[in-house]
Amino acid sequence: MAENDHPASDVIDAYRRRRDRTMPLLLGGIAVVLLAVGLFLVVLWLTGDNPPALPAFFASRTPTASTTPTPTETLTPSITPTVAPTETPTPAGPTTYIVEVGDNLTSIAEKFGIEVLLIMSANNLVSADQIFVGQTLIIPPVGSELPTETAIPLTLVPGTRIDYVVKPGDNLQSIAAKFNSTAEAIAALNNMKVTDVLFVGRILIVPVGIATPTITPTPNPNSPTPTPLP
């Protein structure tokens, strides 16, 4: 019985000795495996597109943004003064004048600084003598001008129509004679009668060169003068 106890104890001691020798090797192998896995994960983290965030104790400290000083006074831009528009004087309108004793168109025109023809045109006067005491005349403002008539070229095609401003002493016959026209043609173009009175300043449409000019014979100074019979 005592002899069998020695082999059993030897077996147990041998097992313990093997276990003591194997345990450090096993722990060392596990450590190597864990180290290899750790290195693999580190390499994967460094080479990946979206590396995982580092733990808080590994993260670098974020610098604190410096405070930008706020200006205490806001500068108001200076206002450029607006230049007031220059007022354009409004031309004065026509006035009225009551003819007094001793007045004539010349004296009235000189009093208002305008031309006689302007007063005649504004009041439809035929002649400068056509005023009377107590008559109310329209006086055009200073600077007024009579209507301008069309400039007459040197060569006109027969039938050409021009504008003519009636002047003192004009009538249809005298205007027609001036432009080789006829009083009837001028009256028809202006919707009037041949006998109508022409007021100074009126604009007439005149057809030019539609009538044959009448040639008045001029006496020859070299021709002998006939001797009267006794």
C-alpha positions in Angstrom: 0.0 0.0 0.0 2.8 2.4 0.7 4.5 1.4 -2.5 1.5 2.5 -4.6 1.3 5.9 -2.9 4.7 6.9 -4.3 3.8 6.6 -8.0 0.5 8.6 -7.5 2.3 11.4 -5.7 4.9 11.5 -8.4 2.3 11.8 -11.1 0.6 14.7 -9.3 3.9 16.4 -8.8 4.8 15.9 -12.5 1.5 17.4 -13.5 1.9 20.4 -11.3 5.4 20.9 -12.7 4.1 20.8 -16.3 1.3 23.1 -15.4 3.7 25.6 -13.8 5.8 25.5 -16.9 2.9 25.7 -19.4 1.0 28.6 -17.7 3.6 31.3 -18.4 3.9 30.2 -22.0 0.1 30.3 -22.4 -0.1 33.8 -20.9 2.8 35.0 -23.0 1.0 33.7 -26.1 -2.2 35.5 -25.2 -0.2 38.7 -24.7 1.4 38.4 -28.1 -1.9 37.8 -29.8 -3.5 40.8 -28.0 -0.5 42.9 -29.0 -0.8 41.8 -32.6 -4.5 42.6 -32.6 -3.9 46.0 -31.1 -1.2 46.9 -33.7 -3.6 45.8 -36.5 -6.4 48.0 -35.2 -4.0 51.0 -34.9 -2.8 50.5 -38.5 -6.4 50.2 -39.6 -7.4 53.4 -37.8 -4.5 55.4 -39.3 -5.1 54.2 -42.9 -9.0 54.4 -42.8 -11.1 57.2 -44.4 -13.0 57.9 -41.2 -10.7 57.2 -38.3 -12.5 56.8 -35.0 -12.3 59.6 -32.6 -9.6 59.5 -30.0 -10.5 59.1 -26.4 -10.8 62.3 -24.5 -7.4 61.9 -22.8 -5.7 61.5 -26.2 -7.4 64.3 -27.9 -5.4 67.5 -28.4 -6.7 70.6 -26.6 -8.8 72.9 -28.8 -7.5 76.5 -28.6 -10.0 78.9 -27.1 -11.1 81.6 -29.6 -9.9 85.0 -28.6 -12.6 87.6 -27.9 -12.9 90.3 -30.6 -13.3 93.7 -29.1 -16.6 95.4 -30.0 -16.3 99.1 -30.9 -18.2 101.1 -28.3 -18.9 104.0 -30.7 -20.6 103.7 -34.2 -19.5 106.3 -36.7 -22.4 107.9 -38.6 -21.5 108.7 -42.2 -21.7 112.3 -43.1 -24.7 113.3 -45.1 -23.9 115.1 -48.4 -26.2 118.1 -48.7 -28.5 117.8 -51.7 -28.2 120.7 -54.2 -31.6 122.3 -54.7 -32.6 122.3 -58.4 -32.3 125.6 -60.2 -35.7 127.1 -60.8 -36.4 128.0 -64.4 -38.3 131.2 -64.6 -41.7 130.7 -66.2 -42.3 133.0 -69.1 -44.9 135.6 -68.5 -48.2 135.2 -70.4 -49.9 137.9 -72.4 -51.4 140.9 -70.7 -54.1 143.3 -71.6 -54.0 147.1 -72.2 -56.8 149.6 -72.6 -56.1 152.2 -75.2 -56.0 155.7 -73.8 -56.2 159.1 -75.5 -53.1 159.9 -77.5 -52.1 156.2 -77.9 -51.1 154.6 -81.1 -49.6 151.2 -81.8 -46.1 152.5 -82.0 -46.3 154.2 -78.5 -47.9 151.1 -77.0 -45.3 148.8 -78.5 -42.5 150.9 -77.1 -44.2 150.9 -73.7 -44.1 147.1 -73.5 -40.8 146.6 -75.4 -42.3 144.6 -78.3 -42.9 145.1 -82.0 -46.0 146.7 -83.6 -46.6 143.7 -85.8 -46.9 141.4 -82.7 -49.7 143.6 -81.3 -51.4 143.6 -84.7 -51.1 139.8 -85.0 -52.4 139.2 -81.4 -55.4 141.4 -82.0 -56.2 140.5 -85.6 -55.6 144.1 -86.8 -55.4 144.8 -90.5 -53.7 148.2 -90.1 -51.9 150.2 -87.4 -54.7 152.8 -87.4 -57.4 150.3 -86.4 -57.5 151.2 -82.7 -59.7 153.4 -80.6 -59.9 154.8 -77.1 -61.2 152.3 -74.6 -60.3 149.3 -76.8 -58.7 146.4 -74.9 -55.6 145.1 -76.6 -53.8 141.8 -76.0 -50.1 142.5 -75.4 -47.8 139.5 -76.1 -45.0 138.9 -73.6 -41.5 140.3 -74.2 -39.5 138.0 -76.4 -42.4 136.8 -78.6 -41.8 136.5 -82.3 -44.0 136.4 -85.3 -44.5 133.0 -87.0 -41.6 132.4 -89.4 -42.5 131.8 -93.0 -40.9 129.2 -95.3 -37.8 130.5 -96.9 -38.4 130.8 -100.6 -35.8 129.1 -102.8 -34.5 130.7 -105.9 -36.0 128.0 -108.2 -39.5 126.8 -107.4 -41.4 124.1 -109.2 -44.8 125.4 -110.4 -47.4 124.4 -107.9 -45.1 124.3 -104.9 -46.9 125.4 -101.7 -45.2 127.7 -99.2 -46.2 129.3 -95.9 -46.6 133.1 -96.0 -47.1 135.4 -93.0 -49.5 138.2 -93.7 -48.0 141.7 -93.3 -49.7 145.1 -93.0 -51.3 146.1 -96.3 -51.5 142.6 -97.7 -54.5 141.2 -99.6 -55.0 138.1 -101.6 -54.4 139.9 -104.9 -51.1 141.4 -103.8 -49.9 138.1 -102.4 -50.9 136.3 -105.6 -49.1 138.8 -107.7 -45.9 138.4 -105.6 -45.8 134.6 -106.1 -47.3 134.3 -109.6 -50.4 132.7 -108.1 -54.1 133.5 -108.1 -56.3 134.9 -105.3 -58.9 132.1 -105.9 -56.3 129.4 -105.5 -55.0 130.9 -102.2 -58.5 131.3 -100.9 -59.4 127.7 -101.7 -56.4 126.3 -100.0 -57.0 128.3 -96.8 -60.8 127.8 -96.6 -61.7 131.4 -97.0 -63.3 133.8 -99.5 -61.4 136.2 -101.8 -63.1 139.1 -100.1 -62.1 138.1 -96.5 -60.0 140.5 -94.5 -56.4 139.4 -93.9 -55.1 139.9 -90.4 -51.5 140.6 -89.8 -49.5 137.5 -88.7 -51.9 135.0 -90.2 -50.1 132.2 -92.0 -51.4 131.4 -95.5 -50.7 128.5 -97.8 -49.7 129.9 -101.2 -49.3 127.8 -104.4 -46.4 129.3 -106.3 -46.0 129.7 -110.0 -49.4 128.6 -111.2 -50.2 131.8 -113.1 -48.4 133.4 -116.0 -46.8 136.7 -114.8 -48.1 139.8 -116.5 -45.3 141.7 -118.1 -45.7 145.5 -118.0 -44.0 147.1 -120.9 -41.2 149.5 -119.8 -40.9 152.7 -122.0 -37.6 152.9 -123.9 -35.9 156.1 -123.0 -34.2 156.1 -126.5 -37.4 156.0 -128.4 -38.5 159.3 -129.9 -41.3 161.1 -128.1 -44.2 161.7 -130.5 -44.8 165.3 -131.3 -48.3 166.5 -130.5 -50.2 167.7 -133.5 -51.0 171.5 -133.6 
